[in-house]
Amino acid sequence: MAAERGEVKLIGGWASPFVARPRIALNLKGVAYEMFQETVGKKSELLLKSNPVYKKIPVLIHNGKPICESAIIVEYIDETWSSDGASILPSDPYDRAIARFWTVYVDDKIPDAIRKLRPLVKGSAVAEVEAEKLHAALQLLEEAFEKCSKGKSFFGGDNIGYLDIALGSQLAWIKAVEKIVEIKFLDKEKIPGLVAWSERFYAHEAVKEVMPEADRLVEFTRMLLSGSFAK
Amino acid sequence: MEEAKGEEVTLFGFWSSPFVHRVTWALNIKKIKYKYVEEDLCNKSDLLLEHNPVYKKVPVLVYNGKAIAESLIILEFIEETWKENSIMPQDPYEKAIARFWATAAGDGLWQFFITEGKEREEALASVINNFELLEKELIGKNFFGGDRIGYLDISVGWISYGVPIFEEITEFKIITEEKFPLLHAWMEAFSSSEFVKDTLPPREKLSERYRKVREAIIQKKN
């Protein structure tokens, strides 16, 4: 089995939620891989060669062939190791479209909210405005969770699926900005379904060693803002 | 036309939208019978708002009462629902490449179109970089999909009629036969394909629309 997998490399960084996605997917499939950690502020030759268009992480390199963009990489992993583990994407075309739609929505709203919130301080007017947007997005995702999960543990049903990975990978940074601006986003009163889901997600075998600690991300933010990573 | 076996397919669109055109081409290639609803984007229908409450945009494909939004997602749905006349590559790596370029190919083009001076130069540089890589994807092929039009052709198909319009308005030629022979040939082959040629919006009308949009944006900045 191992010989058939070929050579699997992942170029990434511990803090990136986008890198967490293929890591979780590979774990779900039981595929071993070699991790190449990028240094913040200095892109490696391997990265620049493997992703000449965007020069961003993650990049999966399978038998020498690079695949870019986290959502595309997750689909590639699901299709390549289709007989290993449960399917990451749903089997029904409409369910797949829904999972892909909400993933587009997550990528549209969440990273931007995190980027805007993390340099702010508690109580700032801008923080209030940006927080409202994040609350609204999470509210919509709560409704999506109700519909997609159909009473089961994850968006994907009994197993972690494509949308679980897409949104779940953002949780570490959501928790980090909660600490930075001191606003509760993962609020049991407002989004009970998602809060319970997030706990199950974090506890999952394929996830727990991948997600960085929120405190570490808060420290990372401090360093980022003070220019510690500048060349 | 594949007659609906009790299937109802409706496409909500707008005449000039390249995202809607993607779906039209896929439906044509798959020979799917569908009803088309032209939306007035300044006065969106209740049905559109009901089917795409999150983004309120076209295209939306409604299949047996279920609504699917986002053009590339609709393409994948069409491929998975109607098995004949396949548009996606079979190989996972080929699929990943096609999906990557579906969004990356257009990067910088809009920026190039709506900016001036240094901003425009930077956008142009990134467009040229991307087109150089995209050109390589056509080596040995008539279309990105090989012998036939596929997902990537459909996804970037708007380049075949959009770029000449941008070039005309900005008075700058990007895709020349000398610099991008394969892309240049592809544009011609794609736009004259049986699935595409009768779907293109009237060039003058489209050009006028883009011209006005560009003027408005540039004026706002100055």
Contacts between the chains, C-beta under 8 A, distances in Angstrom:
chain1	res1	chain2	res2	distance
A	52	B	129	7.6
A	52	B	133	6.9
A	53	B	100	8.0
A	53	B	104	5.4
A	53	B	107	7.6
A	53	B	129	7.4
A	53	B	130	6.3
A	53	B	133	6.7
A	54	B	104	7.5
A	62	B	93	7.5
A	65	B	93	5.7
A	67	B	93	7.1
A	67	B	96	4.6
A	67	B	100	7.7
A	68	B	100	5.8
A	69	B	99	7.5
A	69	B	100	5.8
A	69	B	103	8.0
A	72	B	96	5.3
A	72	B	99	4.9
A	72	B	100	5.8
A	73	B	96	7.5
A	75	B	95	7.4
A	75	B	96	7.2
A	75	B	99	7.2
A	76	B	92	5.3
A	76	B	93	7.2
A	76	B	95	7.3
A	76	B	96	4.6
A	79	B	92	4.0
A	79	B	95	6.9
A	80	B	92	4.8
A	93	B	77	5.3
A	93	B	80	3.9
A	93	B	81	4.9
A	94	B	63	7.6
A	94	B	66	5.3
A	94	B	68	7.2
A	94	B	77	7.2
A	96	B	76	7.1
A	96	B	77	7.3
A	96	B	80	6.7
A	97	B	68	4.6
A	97	B	73	5.3
A	97	B	74	7.5
A	97	B	76	7.1
A	97	B	77	4.6
A	100	B	70	7.4
A	100	B	73	4.8
A	100	B	76	7.0
A	101	B	54	8.0
A	101	B	68	7.5
A	101	B	69	6.2
A	101	B	70	5.8
A	101	B	73	5.8
A	104	B	70	5.7
A	104	B	73	7.1
A	105	B	54	6.4
A	140	B	54	6.8
